[in-house]
Amino acid sequence: MTTINIIGVVMLIGSVLGYGALFLWVLTEDKRKARKEGAQWNNRNSSRSR
């Protein structure tokens, strides 16, 4: 493999890992917020459905 291909693969893997970590971090943050604001969201959803 040429150096360009190696650099491309490394950048690709790095970007995938970076986006994966960011995605997981966002999910955990959303779960934390949902736990704190769970009651409020339930009230809003129930009022809308009714």
C-alpha atoms as one frame of an Amber mdcrd trajectory, in Angstrom:
protein
   0.000   0.000   0.000   1.187   3.524  -0.688   1.493   6.159   2.009  -1.589
   7.934   0.621  -3.696   4.797   1.003  -2.412   4.223   4.539  -3.177   7.826
   5.507  -6.641   7.530   3.978  -7.410   4.327   5.880  -6.137   5.823   9.142
  -8.257   8.944   8.642 -11.293   6.834   7.760 -10.926   4.644  10.856 -10.290
   7.698  13.025 -13.369   9.485  11.707 -15.556   6.397  12.212 -14.321   5.956
  15.785 -14.761   9.669  16.440 -18.335   9.749  15.141 -19.128   6.522  17.017
 -17.829   7.952  20.286 -19.712  11.219  19.701 -22.910   9.295  18.880 -22.629
   7.178  22.038 -21.886  10.312  24.112 -24.977  12.046  22.716 -27.110   8.999
  23.524 -25.871   8.907  27.120 -26.443  12.668  27.478 -29.994  12.302  26.120
 -30.704   9.495  28.595 -29.446  11.642  31.478 -31.612  14.567  30.382 -34.598
  12.258  29.860 -34.241  10.956  33.416 -34.202  14.502  34.792 -37.030  15.810
  32.584 -38.960  12.550  32.289 -41.971  13.814  34.241 -42.260  16.964  32.151
 -42.110  15.062  28.852 -44.720  12.547  30.064 -47.095  15.367  30.979 -46.634
  17.042  27.594 -47.148  13.821  25.653 -50.254  12.823  27.627 -51.809  16.273
  27.159 -51.154  16.153  23.399 -52.598  12.659  23.013 -55.739  13.698  24.881
